[in-house]
Amino acid sequence: MRISKGLVAALVAGAAVSNVFCSSAFAETITRENLSRKFLDYCVFTQYRVDGIDRNSMINKCQCAQKAALESMEGDAFEQPSRSKLTGDQEKAIKAGIAACFAKK
């Protein structure tokens, strides 16, 4: 039995598309508490590498950024970031919190 290359390509493409829709339909979620911890981890990890950062006040400022980021997020369940990273909206929220809380005063 001979199968045309076009048919094989169509089947492969169809499987890939259905996999994308199925995986997004069953995306896992995390709680507000877990997202809060991820925000704090992200802030500490990124700010620790910044030259000239005052390490004595870094944790307090990261807690401020964490709170600000959480306040900008609505709901109690959030999309599970892949591979311990944040989603685009989550990363924008924590970066805005960091910018506000670490601004030179």
VORO-971941 format. One record per atom (N, C-alpha, C): atom name; x, y, z; residue number from 1. Coordinates in steps of 0.05 Angstrom, whole numbers, always signed. Layout:
<pt atom="CA" u="X" v="Y" w="Z" n="NUM"/>
...
This chain:
<pt atom="N" u="+17" v="-23" w="+0" n="1"/>
<pt atom="CA" u="+0" v="+0" w="+0" n="1"/>
<pt atom="C" u="+18" v="+25" w="+0" n="1"/>
<pt atom="N" u="+13" v="+43" w="-18" n="2"/>
<pt atom="CA" u="+29" v="+67" w="-21" n="2"/>
<pt atom="C" u="+13" v="+91" w="-10" n="2"/>
<pt atom="N" u="+26" v="+106" w="+7" n="3"/>
<pt atom="CA" u="+14" v="+130" w="+18" n="3"/>
<pt atom="C" u="+29" v="+154" w="+7" n="3"/>
<pt atom="N" u="+14" v="+174" w="-3" n="4"/>
<pt atom="CA" u="+27" v="+197" w="-14" n="4"/>
<pt atom="C" u="+40" v="+214" w="+7" n="4"/>
<pt atom="N" u="+61" v="+228" w="-1" n="5"/>
<pt atom="CA" u="+75" v="+246" w="+18" n="5"/>
<pt atom="C" u="+57" v="+268" w="+28" n="5"/>
<pt atom="N" u="+39" v="+277" w="+11" n="6"/>
<pt atom="CA" u="+21" v="+299" w="+20" n="6"/>
<pt atom="C" u="+2" v="+289" w="+42" n="6"/>
<pt atom="N" u="-7" v="+264" w="+39" n="7"/>
<pt atom="CA" u="-25" v="+253" w="+60" n="7"/>
<pt atom="C" u="-10" v="+250" w="+86" n="7"/>
<pt atom="N" u="+14" v="+241" w="+85" n="8"/>
<pt atom="CA" u="+30" v="+238" w="+110" n="8"/>
<pt atom="C" u="+35" v="+265" w="+123" n="8"/>
<pt atom="N" u="+42" v="+285" w="+106" n="9"/>
<pt atom="CA" u="+46" v="+312" w="+117" n="9"/>
<pt atom="C" u="+21" v="+323" w="+130" n="9"/>
<pt atom="N" u="-2" v="+318" w="+117" n="10"/>
<pt atom="CA" u="-27" v="+328" w="+128" n="10"/>
<pt atom="C" u="-34" v="+314" w="+155" n="10"/>
<pt atom="N" u="-29" v="+288" w="+156" n="11"/>
<pt atom="CA" u="-34" v="+274" w="+181" n="11"/>
<pt atom="C" u="-16" v="+284" w="+204" n="11"/>
<pt atom="N" u="+10" v="+289" w="+198" n="12"/>
<pt atom="CA" u="+29" v="+298" w="+218" n="12"/>
<pt atom="C" u="+21" v="+326" w="+227" n="12"/>
<pt atom="N" u="+13" v="+344" w="+208" n="13"/>
<pt atom="CA" u="+5" v="+371" w="+215" n="13"/>
<pt atom="C" u="-20" v="+370" w="+232" n="13"/>
<pt atom="N" u="-39" v="+353" w="+225" n="14"/>
<pt atom="CA" u="-64" v="+351" w="+240" n="14"/>
<pt atom="C" u="-59" v="+341" w="+268" n="14"/>
<pt atom="N" u="-41" v="+323" w="+272" n="15"/>
<pt atom="CA" u="-34" v="+313" w="+298" n="15"/>
<pt atom="C" u="-21" v="+335" w="+315" n="15"/>
<pt atom="N" u="-4" v="+350" w="+303" n="16"/>
<pt atom="CA" u="+10" v="+372" w="+317" n="16"/>
<pt atom="C" u="-10" v="+393" w="+326" n="16"/>
<pt atom="N" u="-29" v="+400" w="+309" n="17"/>
<pt atom="CA" u="-49" v="+421" w="+315" n="17"/>
<pt atom="C" u="-67" v="+410" w="+338" n="17"/>
<pt atom="N" u="-76" v="+386" w="+336" n="18"/>
<pt atom="CA" u="-93" v="+375" w="+357" n="18"/>
<pt atom="C" u="-79" v="+373" w="+384" n="18"/>
<pt atom="N" u="-53" v="+367" w="+383" n="19"/>
<pt atom="CA" u="-37" v="+366" w="+408" n="19"/>
<pt atom="C" u="-36" v="+394" w="+421" n="19"/>
<pt atom="N" u="-33" v="+414" w="+405" n="20"/>
<pt atom="CA" u="-31" v="+442" w="+416" n="20"/>
<pt atom="C" u="-58" v="+449" w="+429" n="20"/>
<pt atom="N" u="-80" v="+443" w="+416" n="21"/>
<pt atom="CA" u="-106" v="+450" w="+427" n="21"/>
<pt atom="C" u="-112" v="+433" w="+452" n="21"/>
<pt atom="N" u="-105" v="+408" w="+452" n="22"/>
<pt atom="CA" u="-110" v="+391" w="+475" n="22"/>
<pt atom="C" u="-93" v="+400" w="+499" n="22"/>
<pt atom="N" u="-68" v="+406" w="+494" n="23"/>
<pt atom="CA" u="-51" v="+413" w="+516" n="23"/>
<pt atom="C" u="-59" v="+440" w="+528" n="23"/>
<pt atom="N" u="-69" v="+459" w="+512" n="24"/>
<pt atom="CA" u="-77" v="+484" w="+523" n="24"/>
<pt atom="C" u="-104" v="+482" w="+537" n="24"/>
<pt atom="N" u="-121" v="+463" w="+528" n="25"/>
<pt atom="CA" u="-146" v="+459" w="+541" n="25"/>
<pt atom="C" u="-143" v="+447" w="+569" n="25"/>
<pt atom="N" u="-122" v="+432" w="+573" n="26"/>
<pt atom="CA" u="-117" v="+420" w="+599" n="26"/>
<pt atom="C" u="-93" v="+432" w="+614" n="26"/>
<pt atom="N" u="-88" v="+458" w="+609" n="27"/>
<pt atom="CA" u="-66" v="+471" w="+622" n="27"/>
<pt atom="C" u="-70" v="+471" w="+652" n="27"/>
<pt atom="N" u="-49" v="+466" w="+667" n="28"/>
<pt atom="CA" u="-51" v="+464" w="+696" n="28"/>
<pt atom="C" u="-50" v="+492" w="+707" n="28"/>
<pt atom="N" u="-61" v="+495" w="+731" n="29"/>
<pt atom="CA" u="-62" v="+521" w="+745" n="29"/>
<pt atom="C" u="-47" v="+519" w="+771" n="29"/>
<pt atom="N" u="-39" v="+542" w="+781" n="30"/>
<pt atom="CA" u="-27" v="+544" w="+808" n="30"/>
<pt atom="C" u="-44" v="+563" w="+825" n="30"/>
<pt atom="N" u="-40" v="+562" w="+851" n="31"/>
<pt atom="CA" u="-55" v="+579" w="+869" n="31"/>
<pt atom="C" u="-42" v="+606" w="+871" n="31"/>
<pt atom="N" u="-56" v="+625" w="+883" n="32"/>
<pt atom="CA" u="-46" v="+651" w="+888" n="32"/>
<pt atom="C" u="-21" v="+649" w="+907" n="32"/>
<pt atom="N" u="-22" v="+632" w="+926" n="33"/>
<pt atom="CA" u="+1" v="+628" w="+944" n="33"/>
<pt atom="C" u="+26" v="+618" w="+929" n="33"/>
<pt atom="N" u="+22" v="+599" w="+911" n="34"/>
<pt atom="CA" u="+45" v="+589" w="+896" n="34"/>
<pt atom="C" u="+56" v="+611" w="+877" n="34"/>
<pt atom="N" u="+38" v="+626" w="+865" n="35"/>
<pt atom="CA" u="+47" v="+648" w="+848" n="35"/>
<pt atom="C" u="+62" v="+669" w="+864" n="35"/>
<pt atom="N" u="+53" v="+674" w="+888" n="36"/>
<pt atom="CA" u="+67" v="+693" w="+906" n="36"/>
<pt atom="C" u="+96" v="+684" w="+911" n="36"/>
<pt atom="N" u="+99" v="+659" w="+916" n="37"/>
<pt atom="CA" u="+127" v="+648" w="+921" n="37"/>
<pt atom="C" u="+144" v="+650" w="+896" n="37"/>
<pt atom="N" u="+132" v="+645" w="+873" n="38"/>
<pt atom="CA" u="+147" v="+647" w="+848" n="38"/>
<pt atom="C" u="+155" v="+676" w="+843" n="38"/>
<pt atom="N" u="+138" v="+695" w="+849" n="39"/>
<pt atom="CA" u="+145" v="+723" w="+846" n="39"/>
<pt atom="C" u="+168" v="+730" w="+864" n="39"/>
<pt atom="N" u="+167" v="+722" w="+889" n="40"/>
<pt atom="CA" u="+189" v="+728" w="+908" n="40"/>
<pt atom="C" u="+215" v="+715" w="+898" n="40"/>
<pt atom="N" u="+214" v="+690" w="+890" n="41"/>
<pt atom="CA" u="+238" v="+676" w="+880" n="41"/>
<pt atom="C" u="+250" v="+691" w="+856" n="41"/>
<pt atom="N" u="+232" v="+699" w="+837" n="42"/>
<pt atom="CA" u="+241" v="+713" w="+813" n="42"/>
<pt atom="C" u="+256" v="+738" w="+821" n="42"/>
<pt atom="N" u="+244" v="+753" w="+839" n="43"/>
<pt atom="CA" u="+255" v="+779" w="+847" n="43"/>
<pt atom="C" u="+282" v="+775" w="+860" n="43"/>
<pt atom="N" u="+284" v="+757" w="+879" n="44"/>
<pt atom="CA" u="+309" v="+753" w="+893" n="44"/>
<pt atom="C" u="+331" v="+743" w="+874" n="44"/>
<pt atom="N" u="+324" v="+725" w="+856" n="45"/>
<pt atom="CA" u="+343" v="+714" w="+837" n="45"/>
<pt atom="C" u="+353" v="+736" w="+819" n="45"/>
<pt atom="N" u="+336" v="+752" w="+808" n="46"/>
<pt atom="CA" u="+345" v="+772" w="+789" n="46"/>
<pt atom="C" u="+359" v="+796" w="+803" n="46"/>
<pt atom="N" u="+350" v="+804" w="+826" n="47"/>
<pt atom="CA" u="+362" v="+827" w="+839" n="47"/>
<pt atom="C" u="+388" v="+820" w="+853" n="47"/>
<pt atom="N" u="+392" v="+795" w="+860" n="48"/>
<pt atom="CA" u="+417" v="+787" w="+873" n="48"/>
<pt atom="C" u="+441" v="+791" w="+853" n="48"/>
<pt atom="N" u="+435" v="+788" w="+827" n="49"/>
<pt atom="CA" u="+456" v="+790" w="+807" n="49"/>
<pt atom="C" u="+461" v="+819" w="+799" n="49"/>
<pt atom="N" u="+446" v="+838" w="+808" n="50"/>
<pt atom="CA" u="+449" v="+866" w="+801" n="50"/>
<pt atom="C" u="+473" v="+878" w="+816" n="50"/>
<pt atom="N" u="+491" v="+891" w="+801" n="51"/>
<pt atom="CA" u="+514" v="+904" w="+814" n="51"/>
<pt atom="C" u="+504" v="+927" w="+831" n="51"/>
<pt atom="N" u="+516" v="+930" w="+854" n="52"/>
<pt atom="CA" u="+511" v="+952" w="+872" n="52"/>
<pt atom="C" u="+484" v="+951" w="+887" n="52"/>
<pt atom="N" u="+471" v="+928" w="+887" n="53"/>
<pt atom="CA" u="+446" v="+925" w="+901" n="53"/>
<pt atom="C" u="+452" v="+923" w="+931" n="53"/>
<pt atom="N" u="+436" v="+937" w="+947" n="54"/>
<pt atom="CA" u="+438" v="+935" w="+976" n="54"/>
<pt atom="C" u="+425" v="+909" w="+985" n="54"/>
<pt atom="N" u="+441" v="+890" w="+991" n="55"/>
<pt atom="CA" u="+431" v="+863" w="+999" n="55"/>
<pt atom="C" u="+415" v="+864" w="+1025" n="55"/>
<pt atom="N" u="+421" v="+883" w="+1042" n="56"/>
<pt atom="CA" u="+407" v="+885" w="+1068" n="56"/>
<pt atom="C" u="+378" v="+892" w="+1064" n="56"/>
<pt atom="N" u="+371" v="+908" w="+1044" n="57"/>
<pt atom="CA" u="+343" v="+916" w="+1040" n="57"/>
<pt atom="C" u="+330" v="+901" w="+1016" n="57"/>
<pt atom="N" u="+345" v="+883" w="+1003" n="58"/>
<pt atom="CA" u="+335" v="+869" w="+979" n="58"/>
<pt atom="C" u="+310" v="+853" w="+985" n="58"/>
<pt atom="N" u="+310" v="+838" w="+1007" n="59"/>
<pt atom="CA" u="+287" v="+820" w="+1013" n="59"/>
<pt atom="C" u="+263" v="+837" w="+1018" n="59"/>
<pt atom="N" u="+265" v="+859" w="+1034" n="60"/>
<pt atom="CA" u="+242" v="+876" w="+1039" n="60"/>
<pt atom="C" u="+231" v="+888" w="+1013" n="60"/>
<pt atom="N" u="+249" v="+896" w="+995" n="61"/>
<pt atom="CA" u="+240" v="+908" w="+970" n="61"/>
<pt atom="C" u="+228" v="+886" w="+952" n="61"/>
<pt atom="N" u="+239" v="+862" w="+953" n="62"/>
<pt atom="CA" u="+227" v="+840" w="+937" n="62"/>
<pt atom="C" u="+199" v="+833" w="+948" n="62"/>
<pt atom="N" u="+196" v="+834" w="+974" n="63"/>
<pt atom="CA" u="+169" v="+829" w="+985" n="63"/>
<pt atom="C" u="+149" v="+851" w="+976" n="63"/>
<pt atom="N" u="+159" v="+875" w="+974" n="64"/>
<pt atom="CA" u="+143" v="+897" w="+964" n="64"/>
<pt atom="C" u="+135" v="+892" w="+934" n="64"/>
<pt atom="N" u="+155" v="+883" w="+918" n="65"/>
<pt atom="CA" u="+150" v="+877" w="+890" n="65"/>
<pt atom="C" u="+131" v="+854" w="+887" n="65"/>
<pt atom="N" u="+134" v="+834" w="+904" n="66"/>
<pt atom="CA" u="+116" v="+811" w="+904" n="66"/>
<pt atom="C" u="+87" v="+819" w="+909" n="66"/>
<pt atom="N" u="+84" v="+836" w="+929" n="67"/>
<pt atom="CA" u="+57" v="+846" w="+937" n="67"/>
<pt atom="C" u="+45" v="+862" w="+914" n="67"/>
<pt atom="N" u="+61" v="+880" w="+902" n="68"/>
<pt atom="CA" u="+51" v="+896" w="+880" n="68"/>
<pt atom="C" u="+43" v="+879" w="+856" n="68"/>
<pt atom="N" u="+59" v="+859" w="+850" n="69"/>
<pt atom="CA" u="+53" v="+841" w="+828" n="69"/>
<pt atom="C" u="+28" v="+826" w="+832" n="69"/>
<pt atom="N" u="+24" v="+815" w="+857" n="70"/>
<pt atom="CA" u="+0" v="+800" w="+863" n="70"/>
<pt atom="C" u="-25" v="+817" w="+862" n="70"/>
<pt atom="N" u="-23" v="+842" w="+870" n="71"/>
<pt atom="CA" u="-46" v="+860" w="+870" n="71"/>
<pt atom="C" u="-55" v="+865" w="+841" n="71"/>
<pt atom="N" u="-36" v="+864" w="+822" n="72"/>
<pt atom="CA" u="-44" v="+869" w="+794" n="72"/>
<pt atom="C" u="-56" v="+844" w="+781" n="72"/>
<pt atom="N" u="-54" v="+821" w="+794" n="73"/>
<pt atom="CA" u="-65" v="+796" w="+783" n="73"/>
<pt atom="C" u="-92" v="+790" w="+795" n="73"/>
<pt atom="N" u="-112" v="+785" w="+778" n="74"/>
<pt atom="CA" u="-139" v="+779" w="+787" n="74"/>
<pt atom="C" u="-143" v="+749" w="+789" n="74"/>
<pt atom="N" u="-159" v="+741" w="+808" n="75"/>
<pt atom="CA" u="-167" v="+713" w="+810" n="75"/>
<pt atom="C" u="-151" v="+698" w="+831" n="75"/>
<pt atom="N" u="-158" v="+672" w="+834" n="76"/>
<pt atom="CA" u="-145" v="+655" w="+854" n="76"/>
<pt atom="C" u="-130" v="+632" w="+842" n="76"/>
<pt atom="N" u="-133" v="+628" w="+816" n="77"/>
<pt atom="CA" u="-119" v="+606" w="+802" n="77"/>
<pt atom="C" u="-106" v="+619" w="+777" n="77"/>
<pt atom="N" u="-82" v="+611" w="+772" n="78"/>
<pt atom="CA" u="-66" v="+623" w="+750" n="78"/>
<pt atom="C" u="-54" v="+601" w="+733" n="78"/>
<pt atom="N" u="-48" v="+608" w="+708" n="79"/>
<pt atom="CA" u="-36" v="+589" w="+690" n="79"/>
<pt atom="C" u="-9" v="+580" w="+701" n="79"/>
<pt atom="N" u="-4" v="+554" w="+700" n="80"/>
<pt atom="CA" u="+22" v="+543" w="+709" n="80"/>
<pt atom="C" u="+44" v="+551" w="+690" n="80"/>
<pt atom="N" u="+64" v="+565" w="+700" n="81"/>
<pt atom="CA" u="+87" v="+572" w="+683" n="81"/>
<pt atom="C" u="+102" v="+546" w="+675" n="81"/>
<pt atom="N" u="+112" v="+546" w="+651" n="82"/>
<pt atom="CA" u="+127" v="+523" w="+642" n="82"/>
<pt atom="C" u="+156" v="+524" w="+653" n="82"/>
<pt atom="N" u="+166" v="+501" w="+661" n="83"/>
<pt atom="CA" u="+193" v="+498" w="+670" n="83"/>
<pt atom="C" u="+201" v="+519" w="+691" n="83"/>
<pt atom="N" u="+184" v="+524" w="+710" n="84"/>
<pt atom="CA" u="+188" v="+542" w="+732" n="84"/>
<pt atom="C" u="+192" v="+571" w="+724" n="84"/>
<pt atom="N" u="+186" v="+578" w="+699" n="85"/>
<pt atom="CA" u="+187" v="+605" w="+691" n="85"/>
<pt atom="C" u="+160" v="+618" w="+695" n="85"/>
<pt atom="N" u="+158" v="+643" w="+689" n="86"/>
<pt atom="CA" u="+132" v="+657" w="+691" n="86"/>
<pt atom="C" u="+120" v="+660" w="+664" n="86"/>
<pt atom="N" u="+94" v="+663" w="+663" n="87"/>
<pt atom="CA" u="+81" v="+669" w="+637" n="87"/>
<pt atom="C" u="+87" v="+698" w="+630" n="87"/>
<pt atom="N" u="+80" v="+706" w="+607" n="88"/>
<pt atom="CA" u="+86" v="+734" w="+598" n="88"/>
<pt atom="C" u="+73" v="+755" w="+616" n="88"/>
<pt atom="N" u="+47" v="+751" w="+623" n="89"/>
<pt atom="CA" u="+33" v="+770" w="+640" n="89"/>
<pt atom="C" u="+44" v="+769" w="+669" n="89"/>
<pt atom="N" u="+51" v="+746" w="+678" n="90"/>
<pt atom="CA" u="+63" v="+744" w="+705" n="90"/>
<pt atom="C" u="+90" v="+758" w="+706" n="90"/>
<pt atom="N" u="+106" v="+754" w="+686" n="91"/>
<pt atom="CA" u="+132" v="+767" w="+685" n="91"/>
<pt atom="C" u="+130" v="+797" w="+683" n="91"/>
<pt atom="N" u="+111" v="+807" w="+668" n="92"/>
<pt atom="CA" u="+106" v="+836" w="+666" n="92"/>
<pt atom="C" u="+98" v="+847" w="+693" n="92"/>
<pt atom="N" u="+81" v="+832" w="+708" n="93"/>
<pt atom="CA" u="+72" v="+842" w="+734" n="93"/>
<pt atom="C" u="+95" v="+844" w="+754" n="93"/>
<pt atom="N" u="+112" v="+824" w="+755" n="94"/>
<pt atom="CA" u="+134" v="+825" w="+775" n="94"/>
<pt atom="C" u="+155" v="+845" w="+767" n="94"/>
<pt atom="N" u="+160" v="+848" w="+741" n="95"/>
<pt atom="CA" u="+179" v="+869" w="+732" n="95"/>
<pt atom="C" u="+169" v="+897" w="+739" n="95"/>
<pt atom="N" u="+143" v="+901" w="+736" n="96"/>
<pt atom="CA" u="+132" v="+927" w="+744" n="96"/>
<pt atom="C" u="+134" v="+931" w="+774" n="96"/>
<pt atom="N" u="+129" v="+910" w="+789" n="97"/>
<pt atom="CA" u="+133" v="+912" w="+819" n="97"/>
<pt atom="C" u="+161" v="+918" w="+827" n="97"/>
<pt atom="N" u="+180" v="+904" w="+813" n="98"/>
<pt atom="CA" u="+209" v="+909" w="+819" n="98"/>
<pt atom="C" u="+216" v="+938" w="+812" n="98"/>
<pt atom="N" u="+207" v="+947" w="+789" n="99"/>
<pt atom="CA" u="+213" v="+975" w="+781" n="99"/>
<pt atom="C" u="+203" v="+995" w="+802" n="99"/>
<pt atom="N" u="+178" v="+990" w="+812" n="100"/>
<pt atom="CA" u="+167" v="+1009" w="+831" n="100"/>
<pt atom="C" u="+181" v="+1007" w="+858" n="100"/>
<pt atom="N" u="+187" v="+983" w="+867" n="101"/>
<pt atom="CA" u="+198" v="+980" w="+894" n="101"/>
<pt atom="C" u="+228" v="+985" w="+896" n="101"/>
<pt atom="N" u="+242" v="+982" w="+874" n="102"/>
<pt atom="CA" u="+271" v="+986" w="+874" n="102"/>
<pt atom="C" u="+278" v="+1013" w="+863" n="102"/>
<pt atom="N" u="+259" v="+1030" w="+856" n="103"/>
<pt atom="CA" u="+264" v="+1056" w="+845" n="103"/>
<pt atom="C" u="+280" v="+1072" w="+866" n="103"/>
<pt atom="N" u="+300" v="+1086" w="+856" n="104"/>
<pt atom="CA" u="+317" v="+1102" w="+874" n="104"/>
<pt atom="C" u="+300" v="+1125" w="+885" n="104"/>
<pt atom="N" u="+300" v="+1128" w="+911" n="105"/>
<pt atom="CA" u="+283" v="+1149" w="+924" n="105"/>
<pt atom="C" u="+301" v="+1171" w="+935" n="105"/>
